[in-house]
């Protein structure tokens, strides 16, 4: 017997979504997740820099011991991966900046290539200054 209490409800179709693999369905999502994962490595570099500052404050012997430990092949390999992930993270954020931060001049918006170009130019200038201060250039 169909009474109002046991009558089936009209439910809209809800597409099932995987809780773990949803980002594997589209290349844009894969790039997004890759950029988010790079933040873990950038965080590791930040922790490493804080440890370096702590060792520097502890004295010359402590800092020299710390820099000696950084010359291990595994640490050099890890630092190279951190560099690669940092460059990937920076370039993806620079390329998405015109969408996240559009610059309006009067009634029109500045073309995105100028915004991206300004970021890369600033990155190059700051890199040259740091290399110059470090005595590499």
Wavefront OBJ file of the C-alpha trace (Angstrom):
o trace
v 0.000 0.000 0.000
v 1.382 3.436 -0.959
v 0.761 5.893 1.807
v 2.421 9.285 2.165
v 4.745 7.831 4.794
v 6.312 5.101 2.628
v 6.086 6.911 -0.721
v 9.519 7.263 -2.444
v 10.926 10.785 -2.417
v 11.834 12.564 -5.613
v 15.595 12.901 -5.275
v 17.695 14.634 -7.902
v 20.479 12.685 -9.523
v 23.712 13.137 -7.579
v 26.834 12.138 -9.468
v 29.201 10.079 -7.317
v 32.595 11.766 -6.848
v 35.673 9.939 -5.681
v 36.971 11.390 -2.425
v 40.607 10.615 -3.263
v 41.019 10.527 -7.044
v 38.809 13.389 -8.238
v 41.826 15.437 -9.288
v 43.077 12.732 -11.680
v 40.143 13.314 -14.043
v 41.330 16.560 -15.665
v 44.829 17.906 -16.468
v 43.963 21.292 -14.946
v 43.205 19.624 -11.608
v 46.460 17.657 -11.781
v 48.425 20.900 -12.280
v 46.524 22.485 -9.387
v 47.314 19.603 -7.044
v 50.956 19.564 -8.172
v 51.235 23.242 -7.285
v 49.686 22.604 -3.891
v 52.084 19.711 -3.166
v 55.068 21.945 -3.928
v 54.132 24.021 -0.886
v 55.231 21.139 1.343
v 58.758 21.354 -0.063
v 58.813 25.141 0.220
v 57.753 24.737 3.848
v 60.625 22.292 4.364
v 63.029 24.880 2.961
v 61.613 27.497 5.334
v 62.190 25.147 8.284
v 65.730 24.509 7.044
v 66.389 28.255 6.907
v 65.097 28.719 10.462
v 67.395 25.925 11.627
v 70.281 27.612 9.782
v 69.554 30.899 11.560
v 69.412 29.076 14.890
v 72.778 27.440 14.219
v 74.235 30.780 13.136
v 73.070 32.342 16.404
v 74.634 29.438 18.325
v 78.106 30.362 17.099
v 80.605 29.807 14.340
v 81.377 26.183 15.252
v 77.696 25.206 15.282
v 77.063 26.912 11.938
v 80.115 25.323 10.291
v 78.982 21.916 11.528
v 75.522 22.606 10.095
v 76.918 23.646 6.694
v 79.108 20.521 6.655
v 75.996 18.391 7.183
v 74.350 20.108 4.196
v 77.067 18.736 1.899
v 75.725 15.198 2.163
v 74.640 13.805 -1.233
v 71.128 13.161 0.066
v 70.752 16.729 1.303
v 72.070 18.127 -1.990
v 69.586 15.909 -3.858
v 66.767 17.119 -1.583
v 67.778 20.759 -2.078
v 67.776 20.304 -5.860
v 64.236 18.920 -5.685
v 63.220 21.840 -3.482
v 64.676 24.203 -6.088
v 62.750 22.485 -8.889
v 59.495 22.573 -6.923
v 60.073 26.204 -5.934
v 60.549 27.231 -9.560
v 57.436 25.268 -10.575
v 55.411 26.877 -7.791
v 56.600 30.382 -8.660
v 56.015 30.031 -12.401
v 52.519 28.608 -11.981
v 51.574 31.412 -9.596
v 53.065 34.050 -11.895
v 51.076 32.643 -14.822
v 47.791 32.688 -12.899
v 48.296 36.183 -11.435
v 46.353 38.052 -14.172
v 43.262 36.009 -13.302
v 43.675 36.403 -9.545
v 44.747 40.060 -9.579
v 43.520 41.895 -12.675
v 44.853 45.447 -13.036
v 42.259 47.937 -14.217
v 43.361 51.153 -15.903
v 40.365 53.384 -16.490
v 37.652 51.289 -18.089
v 39.975 48.598 -19.475
v 42.055 45.869 -17.926
v 45.791 45.579 -18.445
v 46.747 42.683 -20.703
v 47.823 39.656 -18.675
v 51.149 39.277 -20.468
v 52.362 42.559 -18.942
v 51.472 41.421 -15.425
v 53.192 38.063 -15.906
v 56.187 39.743 -17.539
v 56.525 42.168 -14.635
v 56.630 39.248 -12.193
v 59.321 37.437 -14.160
v 61.334 40.651 -14.524
v 61.152 41.332 -10.787
v 62.174 37.723 -10.109
v 65.193 38.090 -12.410
v 66.264 41.398 -10.839
v 65.976 40.062 -7.288
v 67.871 36.885 -8.281
v 70.728 38.924 -9.787
v 70.898 41.121 -6.680
v 71.038 38.083 -4.391
v 73.726 36.448 -6.526
v 75.705 39.692 -6.496
v 75.416 40.018 -2.704
v 76.491 36.391 -2.320
v 79.606 37.103 -4.377
v 78.700 34.775 -7.236
v 78.502 37.595 -9.802
l 1 2 3 4 5 6 7 8 9 10 11 12 13 14 15 16 17 18 19 20 21 22 23 24 25 26 27 28 29 30 31 32 33 34 35 36 37 38 39 40 41 42 43 44 45 46 47 48 49 50 51 52 53 54 55 56 57 58 59 60 61 62 63 64 65 66 67 68 69 70 71 72 73 74 75 76 77 78 79 80 81 82 83 84 85 86 87 88 89 90 91 92 93 94 95 96 97 98 99 100 101 102 103 104 105 106 107 108 109 110 111 112 113 114 115 116 117 118 119 120 121 122 123 124 125 126 127 128 129 130 131 132 133 134 135 136 137
